Amino acid sequence: MTEADTKVYPTGLTEAEAIEINDGLKWGTRIFAAISVFAHVLAFALTPWLQ
């Protein structure tokens, strides 16, 4: 049994599975942040208030 096969309690995931899910979560957060920044820039540029 390698270290990558040990369980991460209480989830029951292996270390490799936990890292894979964490990487996907980080990418999803980055994509969401990029879209939200773009939407805020568009809202600021295309609305008459605050100008």
C-alpha positions in Angstrom: 0.0 0.0 0.0 1.5 3.3 -1.1 1.1 6.7 0.6 -1.2 7.8 -2.3 -3.6 4.9 -1.4 -4.1 5.9 2.2 -7.6 7.2 3.1 -8.4 10.8 3.9 -10.9 10.6 6.7 -13.8 11.3 7.1 -14.4 11.5 3.4 -12.9 8.1 2.5 -11.1 9.5 -0.5 -7.6 8.6 -1.3 -4.9 11.3 -1.4 -4.8 11.3 -5.2 -8.6 11.7 -5.4 -8.6 14.5 -2.9 -5.9 16.3 -4.8 -7.7 15.9 -8.1 -11.0 17.3 -6.6 -9.1 20.1 -5.1 -7.4 21.0 -8.4 -10.8 21.0 -10.1 -12.2 23.2 -7.4 -9.3 25.7 -7.8 -9.8 25.9 -11.6 -13.5 26.4 -11.2 -12.9 29.2 -8.7 -10.5 30.9 -11.1 -12.9 30.6 -14.0 -15.8 32.0 -11.9 -13.6 34.9 -10.7 -12.5 35.7 -14.3 -16.1 35.7 -15.5 -17.3 37.8 -12.6 -14.6 40.4 -13.1 -15.4 40.6 -16.8 -19.1 41.0 -16.0 -18.4 43.8 -13.5 -16.2 45.6 -16.0 -18.9 45.4 -18.6 -21.6 46.6 -16.1 -19.4 49.5 -15.2 -18.6 50.4 -18.8 -22.2 50.1 -20.1 -24.2 51.7 -17.4 -24.7 55.5 -17.1 -24.4 55.7 -13.4 -21.0 56.3 -11.7 -19.8 58.2 -14.8 
